Amino acid sequence: MIIRGERLNWQSELTARLEFEDGHLDMIENKIVHSLGERPGSSIGEIARELRVNRSTASKYLHVLRAKRRVNFRQVGPVKLWSLEVSK
């Protein structure tokens, strides 16, 4: 079982490296920006469903895009509603 776990970790690292190198990560960011352009005020769950990714993946990319000042959110109760950042 330990060998299998080590093999999965190695495969995960390799997959992550390949995805980064072929632009897969940028593709997800672009899909999120496009989605928010069409449907501003979307929740993480709505974005995740549309992109067919896990909620935690969508959340991670939304926070990366927020750090890049491409998106922002407003808190409505327990839900964050995401939109494209307004240029000033």
FILUMZA-290093 format. One line per 3 residues: number of its first residue (from 1); for each residue x, y, z negated of N, C-alpha, C. Coordinates in steps of 0.02 Angstrom, whole numbers, always signed. Last residue first. Example, Ala and Ser with C-alpha at 12.3 -4.5 7.8 and 13.67 -1.06 7.14 Angstrom:
BEGIN
2> +642/-112/-354/+684/-53/-357/+645/+2/-394; +660/-284/-390/+615/-225/-390/+660/-165/-390
# end
This chain:
BEGIN
88> -535/+2551/+648/-543/+2621/+625/-502/+2667/+667; -631/+2409/+692/-571/+2449/+701/-584/+2521/+681; -701/+2291/+588/-715/+2351/+626/-652/+2392/+630
85> -683/+2117/+603/-661/+2179/+571/-676/+2238/+617; -825/+2012/+621/-763/+2039/+648/-747/+2104/+612; -887/+1928/+473/-896/+1967/+534/-827/+1989/+559
82> -967/+1819/+355/-908/+1842/+392/-926/+1878/+456; -1029/+1814/+198/-1050/+1821/+268/-994/+1855/+306; -1023/+1706/+66/-985/+1756/+102/-1009/+1756/+174
79> -1138/+1678/-69/-1118/+1666/+1/-1077/+1724/+28; -1196/+1702/-191/-1139/+1656/-189/-1110/+1645/-120; -1236/+1867/-147/-1245/+1814/-197/-1184/+1768/-195
76> -1142/+1905/-25/-1214/+1909/-37/-1231/+1851/-84; -1000/+1991/+21/-1027/+1942/-26/-1101/+1955/-36; -935/+2004/+181/-971/+2037/+126/-1003/+1982/+85
73> -776/+1999/+264/-838/+1969/+239/-871/+2017/+191; -682/+2008/+417/-695/+2028/+349/-760/+1996/+327; -546/+1985/+536/-614/+1974/+511/-620/+2000/+440
70> -421/+2034/+558/-464/+2023/+617/-536/+2010/+597; -314/+2045/+468/-362/+2101/+477/-403/+2095/+542; -242/+1940/+431/-220/+1972/+493/-265/+2032/+511
67> -320/+1899/+325/-253/+1926/+310/-224/+1962/+371; -426/+1849/+399/-436/+1908/+356/-370/+1940/+339; -368/+1738/+457/-389/+1793/+500/-402/+1857/+460
64> -351/+1664/+340/-292/+1683/+379/-309/+1742/+424; -485/+1646/+305/-442/+1685/+260/-377/+1706/+295; -526/+1569/+414/-558/+1633/+402/-514/+1677/+356
61> -448/+1454/+395/-436/+1497/+452/-468/+1565/+445; -506/+1405/+275/-435/+1419/+279/-421/+1468/+336; -639/+1384/+314/-624/+1432/+262/-551/+1453/+265
58> -624/+1281/+408/-652/+1345/+429/-634/+1399/+378; -575/+1182/+321/-535/+1204/+377/-559/+1273/+400; -683/+1165/+235/-619/+1189/+207/-572/+1213/+262
55> -780/+1115/+323/-790/+1181/+291/-724/+1208/+264; -715/+1039/+473/-731/+1035/+402/-738/+1106/+374; -788/+1077/+633/-731/+1066/+589/-756/+1063/+517
52> -872/+1124/+736/-865/+1052/+721/-800/+1037/+685; -904/+1252/+758/-839/+1231/+782/-826/+1156/+773; -1031/+1252/+697/-1024/+1272/+767/-958/+1247/+796
49> -999/+1214/+564/-1044/+1173/+606/-1035/+1189/+680; -917/+1322/+525/-891/+1254/+526/-934/+1208/+570; -1009/+1427/+530/-950/+1428/+574/-922/+1357/+581
46> -1098/+1386/+429/-1122/+1397/+498/-1064/+1395/+548; -1012/+1385/+317/-1046/+1324/+339/-1070/+1329/+411; -977/+1520/+306/-925/+1471/+321/-957/+1407/+347
43> -1102/+1621/+391/-1072/+1591/+332/-1018/+1541/+354; -1103/+1768/+493/-1109/+1696/+485/-1075/+1673/+421; -1100/+1899/+538/-1136/+1884/+476/-1147/+1810/+465
40> -1120/+1884/+716/-1091/+1916/+656/-1133/+1900/+594; -1110/+1791/+839/-1154/+1785/+780/-1121/+1817/+719; -1016/+1828/+934/-1083/+1811/+956/-1133/+1811/+898
37> -904/+1851/+857/-925/+1902/+905/-997/+1891/+928; -892/+1732/+791/-914/+1790/+752/-933/+1848/+797; -846/+1654/+900/-909/+1637/+865/-936/+1697/+827
34> -723/+1715/+927/-776/+1714/+978/-844/+1701/+946; -656/+1688/+807/-667/+1757/+827/-723/+1761/+879; -656/+1547/+814/-689/+1581/+758/-705/+1653/+777
31> -579/+1527/+929/-648/+1503/+927/-688/+1537/+871; -456/+1578/+886/-492/+1611/+941/-566/+1590/+943; -423/+1484/+787/-432/+1555/+769/-472/+1591/+823
28> -411/+1371/+868/-462/+1373/+816/-476/+1445/+795; -302/+1409/+947/-366/+1394/+978/-422/+1397/+927; -197/+1416/+859/-222/+1478/+888/-290/+1468/+919
25> -184/+1277/+839/-202/+1321/+783/-230/+1387/+808; -141/+1229/+962/-206/+1208/+935/-229/+1254/+879; -18/+1251/+1020/-65/+1307/+1017/-133/+1289/+989
22> +73/+1151/+1014/+35/+1156/+1076/-19/+1210/+1073; +130/+1165/+886/+171/+1179/+944/+129/+1187/+1007; +26/+1126/+801/+52/+1194/+798/+89/+1212/+861
19> +11/+993/+837/-45/+1039/+846/-21/+1111/+845; +137/+944/+799/+118/+943/+870/+60/+991/+883; +130/+961/+659/+183/+994/+698/+163/+998/+772
16> +21/+879/+627/+19/+951/+612/+71/+989/+653; +73/+754/+666/+14/+782/+699/+9/+857/+688; +178/+741/+574/+192/+742/+645/+134/+773/+684
13> +107/+738/+453/+156/+791/+465/+171/+798/+540; +31/+622/+474/-2/+686/+464/+46/+744/+477; +132/+525/+481/+90/+537/+539/+54/+604/+534
10> +183/+533/+350/+226/+546/+407/+185/+563/+469; +68/+493/+279/+97/+560/+268/+142/+579/+326; +52/+363/+328/+0/+413/+340/+27/+483/+330
7> +169/+303/+278/+159/+308/+350/+106/+360/+367; +147/+309/+142/+203/+346/+170/+195/+355/+245; +35/+224/+135/+29/+294/+115/+85/+336/+143
4> +96/+103/+176/+42/+132/+216/+33/+206/+199; +186/+83/+72/+211/+93/+140/+157/+126/+183; +99/+62/-33/+142/+120/-35/+168/+135/+36
1> +41/-60/+0/+0/+0/+0/+43/+63/+0
# end
